[in-house]
């Protein structure tokens, strides 16, 4: 059986790919909502 090399991605790479790069409106909105939710938990 042939071994297949699996590529792994960091969380930052996945956010860049699916939400957008930092500085883009969608990414900024995501980060803002995330910070708001985290502050509610503390």
FIKE-535835 format. One record per residue: x negated, y negated, z negated of N, C-alpha, C, O in turn; residue in one letter; residue number from 1. Coordinates in steps of 0.2 Angstrom, whole numbers, plus 5000, padded with zeros to 4 digits. Each point is the difference from the previous one (the first is absolute). Example, Ala and Ser with C-alpha at 12.3 -4.5 7.8 and 13.67 -1.06 7.14 Angstrom:
<nodes>
((4934 5028 4961) (5004 4994 5000) (4996 4994 5000) (4995 5001 4997) 'A' 1) ((5007 4994 5007) (4996 4994 4999) (5004 4995 4997) (4997 4994 4999) 'S' 2) 
</nodes>
This chain:
<nodes>
((4996 5006 5000) (5004 4994 5000) (4996 4994 5000) (4995 4999 4996) 'X' 1) ((5006 4996 5008) (4996 4994 5001) (5002 4995 4995) (5006 4999 4998) 'X' 2) ((4989 4998 4999) (5001 4995 4994) (5002 4993 5004) (4996 4998 5005) 'X' 3) ((5009 4999 4992) (5002 4993 5003) (4998 4995 4995) (5001 5001 4994) 'X' 4) ((4995 4994 5008) (4998 4995 4996) (5006 4995 4999) (5003 4997 5005) 'X' 5) ((4999 5002 4989) (5005 4995 4998) (4998 4993 4998) (4995 5000 4996) 'X' 6) ((5007 4995 5007) (4998 4993 4999) (5004 4998 4994) (5006 5001 5000) 'X' 7) ((4991 4996 4995) (5003 4997 4995) (5000 4992 5000) (4995 4997 5003) 'X' 8) ((5010 5000 4995) (5001 4993 5000) (5000 4997 4993) (5003 5003 4996) 'X' 9) ((4994 4991 5003) (5001 4996 4994) (5007 4997 5000) (5003 4999 5005) 'X' 10) ((4999 4999 4989) (5007 4996 4999) (4999 4994 5004) (5005 4998 5003) 'X' 11) ((4990 4998 4997) (4999 4994 5004) (5001 5001 5007) (5003 4996 5004) 'X' 12) ((4994 5010 4999) (5001 5001 5007) (5007 5002 5002) (5002 4998 5005) 'X' 13) ((5001 5005 4990) (5007 5002 5002) (5005 4994 5000) (5004 4999 5004) 'X' 14) ((4995 4996 4991) (5003 4994 4999) (4999 4996 5006) (5005 4997 5003) 'X' 15) ((4989 5002 5000) (4998 4997 5006) (5004 5002 5006) (5002 4997 5004) 'X' 16) ((4998 5010 4996) (5003 5003 5006) (5008 5000 5000) (5003 4998 5005) 'X' 17) ((5000 5003 4989) (5007 5000 5000) (5004 4994 4998) (5006 4998 5002) 'X' 18) ((4990 4997 4994) (5003 4994 4998) (4997 4994 5004) (5004 4995 5001) 'X' 19) ((4990 5005 5000) (4997 4995 5004) (4994 4998 4996) (4999 5001 4994) 'X' 20) ((4996 4995 5009) (4994 4998 4997) (5002 4994 4995) (5005 4997 5001) 'X' 21) ((4990 5002 4994) (5001 4995 4995) (5001 4993 5004) (4996 4999 5005) 'X' 22) ((5008 4997 4993) (5001 4993 5003) (5006 5000 5005) (5002 4995 5002) 'X' 23) ((5000 5011 5000) (5006 5000 5004) (5006 5000 4996) (5000 5002 4994) 'X' 24) ((5006 4995 5008) (5006 4998 4996) (5002 5007 4997) (5002 4999 4994) 'X' 25) ((4999 5006 5009) (5003 5006 4998) (4996 5003 4994) (5002 5002 4995) 'X' 26) ((4991 4998 5006) (4996 5002 4994) (5000 4996 4994) (5000 5002 4995) 'X' 27) ((5000 4991 5006) (5000 4995 4995) (5007 5001 4996) (5000 5000 4994) 'X' 28) ((5005 5002 5009) (5007 5001 4997) (5000 5006 4996) (5002 5001 4994) 'X' 29) ((4994 5004 5009) (5000 5007 4996) (4996 4999 4994) (5002 5002 4995) 'X' 30) ((4992 4995 5006) (4996 4999 4994) (5003 4995 4994) (4999 5002 4994) 'X' 31) ((5005 4993 5008) (5004 4996 4996) (5005 5004 4996) (5000 5000 4994) 'X' 32) ((5004 5004 5010) (5005 5005 4996) (4997 5005 4996) (5002 5001 4994) 'X' 33) ((4992 5002 5008) (4996 5004 4996) (4998 4997 4993) (5001 5003 4995) 'X' 34) ((4996 4991 5006) (4998 4997 4993) (5006 4998 4996) (4999 5001 4994) 'X' 35) ((5006 4997 5009) (5006 4999 4996) (5003 5006 4996) (5001 5000 4994) 'X' 36) ((4999 5006 5010) (5002 5006 4996) (4996 5002 4995) (5002 5003 4995) 'X' 37) ((4991 4997 5006) (4995 5002 4995) (5001 4995 4994) (4999 5003 4994) 'X' 38) ((5002 4991 5007) (5000 4995 4994) (5007 5002 4996) (5000 4999 4994) 'X' 39) ((5005 5003 5009) (5006 5002 4996) (4999 5006 4996) (5003 5001 4995) 'X' 40) ((4992 5004 5007) (4999 5006 4996) (4996 4998 4994) (5001 5004 4995) 'X' 41) ((4994 4992 5006) (4996 4998 4994) (5003 4998 4994) (4997 4998 4995) 'X' 42) 
</nodes>
